[in-house]
Amino acid sequence: MLIERVADLIRDVAEKAIVPRFRSDGTTTFQQKELGEVVTEADVEAERLLALGLASLKPDVPVIGEESCDGAALRSLYSSPPHTFWLVDPLDGTSNFAAGSQVYATMVALVQLNEIILSWIYQPATTAMFVAEHGSGAFANGQRIVAPEATVDPSDIRGAILTRFLEVPVRQLLMEKAATLKEVLPGQRCSGFEYPMIATGDQHFAMFWRALPWDHAPGALLLSEAGGAVCRLDGAQYRPCEDRRGLLATTSPAAQQLLLSAIGDAFDDVGS
């Protein structure tokens, strides 16, 4: 089956291109990206191998990877996405990886008509493989996962608010409104850990501002299939090929509505 073949490919690529470079000279930075982000040899080599492997599985389906998708290609993806395509984040959490933290992952999604139909998240350090199929559920190492229902009391809600890409006035207003919540976490700086933590109930939500498709499509399907919810900050449905900012991922639709009511209006005057 395609699910197993892609999972095997991801594990194999991680063992060849990523794990041997962890905490070694192989984390040499090729270039600085925006806002201090880095690209390492592991990112580039893992994407190359994943693209080759995915092309062999579906020769007619293009592969869109983070490291090979420049600004022009991204604008093209938003304006006229292919009918079917792969999204690849070869090394999610690169800054963590380069700093010697084990909080990093490899993520792949298959998108069709702007709907995510399959996704994979692999955490090499934990060997956890999260897989989701549209309409068929979410799984961690082969075991079905179901996101727990969150309390309807804001004072019991805890989760991450990723403020790094927000303008200072919006960030300040958002954190003021979030004071009603039980705990605001700093976030993992790795969607490949953040979404599974919500799907398994380790936290109730994560709010993101930057929403690049390879960062969020895999986790969005995992969480949705586990019974959670992912939406834009105005409550609209999330679709990966939209040039919009802002995402809210929660353990349940009820938690989504609670959080949109509690803190969502901090973004009312911010263009999407």
DRENNUDO-241469 format. One line per field, with one value per residue (C-alpha): residue number from 0; z, x negated, y. Coordinates in Angstrom, 3 decimals. Each point is the difference from the previous one (the first is absolute). Example, Ala and Ser with C-alpha at 12.3 -4.5 7.8 and 13.67 -1.06 7.14 Angstrom:
2
pos <- 0_1
w <- 7.800_-0.660
u <- -12.300_-1.370
v <- -4.500_3.440
This chain:
272
pos <- 0_1_2_3_4_5_6_7_8_9_10_11_12_13_14_15_16_17_18_19_20_21_22_23_24_25_26_27_28_29_30_31_32_33_34_35_36_37_38_39_40_41_42_43_44_45_46_47_48_49_50_51_52_53_54_55_56_57_58_59_60_61_62_63_64_65_66_67_68_69_70_71_72_73_74_75_76_77_78_79_80_81_82_83_84_85_86_87_88_89_90_91_92_93_94_95_96_97_98_99_100_101_102_103_104_105_106_107_108_109_110_111_112_113_114_115_116_117_118_119_120_121_122_123_124_125_126_127_128_129_130_131_132_133_134_135_136_137_138_139_140_141_142_143_144_145_146_147_148_149_150_151_152_153_154_155_156_157_158_159_160_161_162_163_164_165_166_167_168_169_170_171_172_173_174_175_176_177_178_179_180_181_182_183_184_185_186_187_188_189_190_191_192_193_194_195_196_197_198_199_200_201_202_203_204_205_206_207_208_209_210_211_212_213_214_215_216_217_218_219_220_221_222_223_224_225_226_227_228_229_230_231_232_233_234_235_236_237_238_239_240_241_242_243_244_245_246_247_248_249_250_251_252_253_254_255_256_257_258_259_260_261_262_263_264_265_266_267_268_269_270_271
w <- 0.000_-0.669_3.683_1.018_-2.957_0.714_3.709_-0.831_-2.360_2.670_2.582_-2.486_-1.013_3.616_0.777_-3.009_-0.177_3.386_2.965_-0.929_-0.163_3.369_2.410_-2.589_-2.465_-2.493_1.501_-1.798_-1.075_-3.736_0.301_2.272_-0.888_1.120_3.662_0.827_-1.205_-1.228_-2.642_0.682_-2.089_1.597_-1.316_-3.545_-0.238_1.654_-2.413_-2.971_1.071_0.884_-3.359_-1.828_2.047_-0.309_-3.748_-0.324_1.834_-2.022_-3.093_-1.200_3.330_0.605_3.248_1.674_2.686_2.422_-1.067_-3.750_0.113_-0.382_0.215_-3.630_0.258_3.179_-1.623_-2.915_2.413_1.631_-3.268_-2.022_2.013_-1.875_0.059_2.166_1.608_2.836_2.705_1.707_3.081_0.120_3.383_2.017_2.989_-1.708_2.611_2.728_-1.951_-0.574_3.709_1.012_1.085_-0.844_-0.747_-3.782_-2.534_-3.645_-1.498_-3.247_-1.234_-3.139_-1.138_-2.573_-1.129_2.952_2.455_2.087_-0.552_1.598_2.411_1.818_2.917_1.129_3.080_-0.425_3.615_1.382_-3.046_0.170_-3.341_-0.197_-3.029_-1.028_-2.868_-0.853_1.252_1.530_3.206_1.577_1.294_2.051_-0.686_-1.288_2.968_-0.539_1.867_1.091_1.256_3.398_0.463_1.573_2.910_-0.845_2.740_-1.319_3.355_-0.627_-3.524_-0.670_-3.291_-2.128_-1.577_-2.603_-0.045_-1.831_-3.286_1.537_0.124_3.529_0.576_-1.062_2.096_3.073_-0.469_-0.596_3.158_2.028_-1.162_0.583_3.686_0.556_-1.028_2.400_-1.673_-3.143_-1.203_-2.098_-2.650_-1.370_-3.089_-1.825_-1.426_-0.182_3.800_0.609_-1.914_1.442_3.506_-0.589_-1.629_2.988_2.626_1.323_-0.594_-1.125_-2.832_-2.027_-1.738_-2.932_-2.076_-2.865_-1.852_-2.743_-1.508_0.701_3.651_0.641_-2.546_1.520_3.559_-0.976_-1.470_2.970_2.486_-1.981_-0.427_3.747_0.681_0.522_-2.021_-2.089_-1.295_-1.019_2.662_-1.357_0.333_-3.708_-1.100_-0.472_-3.495_-0.699_-3.272_1.259_0.407_3.471_3.416_3.302_1.150_3.125_0.761_2.874_1.567_-0.907_-1.780_3.447_0.993_-3.330_0.615_3.558_-1.099_-2.952_2.420_2.656_-2.064_-3.691_-0.170_0.669_-3.767_-1.124_-1.292_-1.572_-3.697_-0.896
u <- 0.000_-1.078_0.201_-2.521_-2.298_-0.228_-0.521_-2.858_-1.489_0.091_-1.670_-2.673_-0.736_-0.202_-2.497_-2.132_0.165_1.039_-0.931_-3.723_-0.286_1.638_-2.470_-2.745_-1.814_2.740_2.214_-2.114_2.217_0.312_1.784_2.017_3.661_2.449_0.015_-3.104_1.218_-2.628_-0.359_-2.296_-1.467_2.545_2.931_-1.307_-1.027_3.166_2.161_-1.965_0.436_3.665_0.724_-1.659_1.847_3.410_-0.481_-0.650_3.255_2.114_-1.945_2.646_0.447_-2.255_-1.939_0.013_-2.653_-0.834_-3.612_0.658_3.101_-1.077_2.265_1.101_0.806_1.971_2.051_0.691_1.113_2.453_1.366_0.272_-0.763_-0.419_2.887_-2.047_-3.394_-2.298_-0.974_-3.320_-1.622_-3.222_-1.137_2.603_-1.596_-3.330_-1.080_0.640_-1.946_-2.940_-0.047_-0.144_3.641_1.849_3.202_-0.027_2.024_0.481_3.429_1.750_3.544_1.888_2.385_2.762_2.263_-1.284_1.096_-2.533_0.659_-3.028_-2.698_-3.041_-1.977_-3.134_-2.015_-3.413_-1.057_3.084_0.570_3.674_1.802_3.316_2.179_3.395_2.346_2.952_3.142_-1.873_-1.532_-3.327_-2.600_-3.196_-2.230_3.036_2.263_3.038_-0.118_2.995_-0.390_1.648_2.858_-1.274_1.682_2.297_-1.573_-2.776_-1.778_-0.640_-1.376_-3.722_-1.834_-2.584_0.256_-2.719_-0.619_-3.326_1.428_2.549_-0.317_-0.612_3.383_1.948_-2.260_0.599_3.775_0.072_-1.963_2.245_3.056_-1.767_-0.395_3.395_-1.456_-1.608_-3.422_-1.582_-2.886_-2.911_0.442_-2.312_-1.214_0.881_3.452_-0.952_0.118_2.646_2.853_-0.561_-0.073_3.455_1.331_-1.104_1.176_-3.340_1.298_3.328_-1.003_-2.615_0.449_-2.276_-0.400_-2.229_1.754_-2.229_1.665_-2.772_-0.081_3.693_1.660_-1.348_0.944_3.343_1.174_-1.371_1.836_3.240_0.084_-0.628_3.137_-1.665_0.517_-2.133_1.241_-1.048_0.168_3.348_1.398_-0.277_-0.982_-3.721_-1.161_-3.730_-0.149_1.231_-2.210_1.282_-1.568_1.261_1.063_1.589_-0.397_2.038_0.930_3.673_2.489_1.235_-3.503_-0.311_3.106_-1.059_-3.392_1.320_2.372_-2.651_-2.939_0.878_1.111_-3.589_-0.407_3.087_-2.005_-2.744_0.248_-0.168
v <- 0.000_3.567_0.936_-2.645_0.643_3.712_-0.656_-2.380_2.583_2.710_-2.232_-1.017_3.595_1.097_-2.770_0.891_3.787_1.362_-2.192_-0.359_3.808_0.628_1.629_-0.305_2.219_-0.903_2.712_2.617_2.882_0.523_3.321_2.241_0.206_2.648_1.007_-1.997_-3.392_-2.416_-2.674_-2.935_-2.785_-2.308_2.110_0.046_-3.642_-1.293_1.996_-1.304_-3.623_0.432_1.626_-2.885_-2.600_1.649_0.459_-3.713_-0.758_2.450_1.133_2.455_1.802_3.039_0.348_3.405_0.193_2.780_0.378_0.039_2.207_3.617_3.039_-0.186_-3.713_0.582_2.772_-2.344_-2.716_2.385_1.367_-3.217_-3.140_-3.278_-2.454_-2.369_0.556_-0.983_2.484_-0.716_1.506_-2.013_1.284_1.851_1.713_0.648_2.543_-2.584_-2.617_2.347_0.871_-3.666_-0.324_-3.214_1.927_-0.349_-1.965_-0.925_0.667_-0.903_0.596_-0.952_2.739_-0.340_2.846_2.052_-2.705_-1.917_-3.690_-1.684_1.143_-1.310_1.462_-1.826_0.905_-1.664_0.556_-1.770_-2.277_1.012_-0.140_1.859_-0.761_1.322_-0.723_2.192_-1.723_-2.948_1.349_0.886_-2.441_0.044_-3.005_-1.858_0.778_2.195_3.303_2.063_3.540_0.530_2.437_3.211_1.729_2.895_2.143_2.289_-0.182_-3.711_0.426_-0.176_0.221_1.771_3.430_0.470_3.753_0.162_1.302_2.391_3.761_1.263_1.746_-3.096_-2.213_2.143_0.038_-3.732_-0.778_2.297_-1.928_-3.322_0.863_-1.662_-3.368_-2.462_0.029_1.383_-2.145_1.273_-2.690_-2.659_1.901_-3.200_-0.703_-3.666_-0.042_2.673_-1.664_-3.504_1.502_1.472_-3.169_-2.080_2.489_1.239_3.534_1.427_2.314_1.804_3.334_0.817_3.153_-1.162_-2.832_-1.387_-3.092_-2.552_1.083_-0.583_-2.303_-3.255_0.930_1.494_-3.299_-1.977_2.185_0.168_-3.770_-0.411_2.044_3.362_3.145_2.362_3.332_3.477_2.684_1.192_-3.528_-0.852_-3.495_-0.584_-0.858_-0.270_1.962_3.327_3.057_0.795_0.294_-1.290_-3.476_-1.406_-3.713_-1.440_-3.320_0.423_2.286_1.108_1.094_1.773_2.089_0.765_1.270_2.001_1.725_0.540_1.258_-0.070_3.621_1.102_-0.459_1.914_2.936_-2.111_-0.812_-3.685
